[in-house]
Amino acid sequence: MNICQKILIAALTLGLTASPLALAKTSDTEKAKIEKVKAHKVSTSAAIKDKKSKEKAKAKSKAKKKAQITTSYKMVNINKATKQQLVSVLSGIGEKKAKAIVDYRNKHGAFKSANDLLKVKGIGKKILAKNKTKISLKGKTVVGHSDKVKKAKSSKKKLVAK
């Protein structure tokens, strides 16, 4: 294989087009090799695109599952919740912070607003902001998916109506 042919194969591998003069000087076996290189390049790029699209789909699926988990309905009444309920519902609240919330409530009385949690040692603005939608001051602590909660609420209405 002469230098022209090597250059031609390299150019075709990179996606460059060959000149008619270069093709005229190339033998049939060399042309067959060039076609193999072209075919390999096409199949390789298709495999790479396919792999990337599968990875994107997998990432979307993970994100969707995570969103479903985080959108499950949970509400905690900070004036009545146990330490375990606080831990299970509130993000960033572990055993120690939950105990601090319960101890503060026992010592100072019921919380008048969600912002009163800022008075508890270890609870800052970031934790409060993450959990603002999960905190209530009245009612029951609810742990579970929103469909179950809606069913429970509607069945209570039916019982009261009877």
C-alpha positions as CSV (number, residue, x, y, z in Angstrom):
1,M,0.0,0.0,0.0
2,N,1.5,3.3,-1.0
3,I,1.3,6.6,0.8
4,C,-1.6,7.9,-1.3
5,Q,-3.7,4.9,-0.4
6,K,-2.9,5.3,3.3
7,I,-3.9,8.9,3.2
8,L,-7.1,8.1,1.3
9,I,-8.1,5.5,3.9
10,A,-7.3,7.9,6.8
11,A,-9.3,10.7,5.1
12,L,-12.3,8.4,4.6
13,T,-12.1,7.3,8.2
14,L,-12.3,10.9,9.3
15,G,-15.3,11.4,7.1
16,L,-13.6,13.4,4.3
17,T,-14.5,12.7,0.7
18,A,-12.0,11.2,-1.7
19,S,-11.0,12.9,-4.9
20,P,-11.7,11.1,-8.2
21,L,-8.0,11.0,-8.9
22,A,-7.2,9.3,-5.7
23,L,-10.0,6.7,-6.3
24,A,-8.7,6.1,-9.8
25,K,-5.2,5.1,-8.5
26,T,-6.7,2.8,-5.9
27,S,-7.0,-0.9,-6.6
28,D,-10.2,-2.9,-6.2
29,T,-8.9,-4.6,-3.0
30,E,-8.0,-1.2,-1.5
31,K,-11.5,0.1,-2.5
32,A,-13.0,-2.9,-0.6
33,K,-10.9,-2.1,2.4
34,I,-12.1,1.5,2.2
35,E,-15.7,0.4,2.1
36,K,-15.1,-1.8,5.2
37,V,-13.7,1.2,7.0
38,K,-16.7,3.3,6.0
39,A,-19.1,0.6,7.1
40,H,-17.3,0.1,10.4
41,K,-17.4,3.9,11.0
42,V,-21.1,4.0,10.4
43,S,-21.9,1.1,12.6
44,T,-19.6,2.4,15.4
45,S,-21.2,5.8,15.4
46,A,-24.7,4.3,15.4
47,A,-23.7,2.1,18.4
48,I,-22.4,5.2,20.2
49,K,-25.6,7.1,19.5
50,D,-27.7,4.1,20.6
51,K,-25.7,3.8,23.9
52,K,-26.1,7.5,24.6
53,S,-29.9,7.4,24.0
54,K,-30.2,4.4,26.3
55,E,-28.2,6.3,29.0
56,K,-30.4,9.3,28.7
57,A,-33.6,7.2,28.9
58,K,-32.2,5.5,32.0
59,A,-31.4,8.9,33.6
60,K,-34.9,10.1,32.9
61,S,-36.4,7.0,34.4
62,K,-34.4,7.5,37.6
63,A,-35.4,11.1,37.8
64,K,-39.0,10.2,37.3
65,K,-38.9,7.6,40.0
66,K,-37.2,10.0,42.4
67,A,-39.9,12.6,41.6
68,Q,-42.6,10.1,42.4
69,I,-41.0,9.3,45.8
70,T,-40.6,13.0,46.7
71,T,-44.1,13.9,45.7
72,S,-45.7,11.3,48.0
73,Y,-48.0,13.1,50.4
74,K,-46.6,13.5,54.0
75,M,-47.7,16.0,56.6
76,V,-46.6,16.3,60.2
77,N,-48.3,18.2,63.0
78,I,-45.2,19.5,64.8
79,N,-47.3,20.1,68.0
80,K,-48.3,16.4,68.3
81,A,-45.8,14.3,66.3
82,T,-43.6,11.7,67.9
83,K,-39.9,11.7,67.4
84,Q,-40.3,8.8,64.9
85,Q,-42.9,10.7,62.9
86,L,-40.7,13.8,62.7
87,V,-37.8,11.7,61.4
88,S,-39.9,9.8,58.8
89,V,-41.6,12.9,57.4
90,L,-39.2,15.8,57.6
91,S,-36.1,16.0,55.4
92,G,-32.8,16.7,57.2
93,I,-34.2,15.7,60.5
94,G,-32.6,12.8,62.3
95,E,-33.0,11.3,65.7
96,K,-31.2,14.1,67.6
97,K,-33.0,17.0,65.9
98,A,-36.4,15.3,66.3
99,K,-35.6,14.8,70.0
100,A,-34.7,18.5,70.2
101,I,-38.0,19.5,68.6
102,V,-40.0,17.3,71.0
103,D,-38.0,18.6,74.0
104,Y,-38.5,22.2,73.0
105,R,-42.2,21.6,72.5
106,N,-42.5,20.0,76.0
107,K,-40.6,22.8,77.6
108,H,-42.1,25.9,75.8
109,G,-45.5,24.6,74.8
110,A,-47.1,24.3,71.3
111,F,-45.5,25.9,68.3
112,K,-47.5,28.9,67.1
113,S,-46.0,28.9,63.6
114,A,-43.7,26.8,61.5
115,N,-41.0,29.6,61.9
116,D,-40.9,28.8,65.6
117,L,-38.9,25.7,64.7
118,L,-36.0,28.1,64.1
119,K,-35.8,28.5,67.9
120,V,-34.9,24.8,68.2
121,K,-31.2,24.1,68.2
122,G,-30.0,22.5,65.0
123,I,-32.9,23.7,62.9
124,G,-32.0,26.4,60.4
125,K,-33.6,28.3,57.5
126,K,-32.6,25.7,54.9
127,I,-34.1,22.8,56.8
128,L,-37.3,24.8,57.5
129,A,-37.5,25.9,53.8
130,K,-37.2,22.2,52.7
131,N,-40.0,21.1,55.0
132,K,-42.4,24.1,55.0
133,T,-45.0,22.2,52.9
134,K,-44.8,19.2,55.2
135,I,-45.4,21.0,58.4
136,S,-48.8,21.7,60.0
137,L,-49.8,23.1,63.4
138,K,-53.2,21.3,63.6
139,G,-54.7,18.0,62.6
140,K,-53.1,14.6,62.4
141,T,-49.7,13.5,61.2
142,V,-50.2,11.7,57.9
143,V,-47.6,9.5,56.4
144,G,-48.3,7.9,53.1
145,H,-49.2,8.5,49.4
146,S,-51.7,11.2,48.5
147,D,-54.1,8.7,46.9
148,K,-54.5,6.9,50.2
149,V,-54.9,10.2,52.1
150,K,-57.7,11.3,49.7
151,K,-59.5,8.0,50.1
152,A,-59.2,8.2,53.9
153,K,-60.6,11.8,53.8
154,S,-63.5,10.8,51.6
155,S,-64.4,7.8,53.7
156,K,-64.5,10.0,56.8
157,K,-66.9,12.4,55.1
158,K,-69.2,9.4,54.3
159,L,-69.1,8.2,57.9
160,V,-69.9,11.6,59.2
161,A,-72.8,12.0,56.7
162,K,-74.4,8.7,57.8
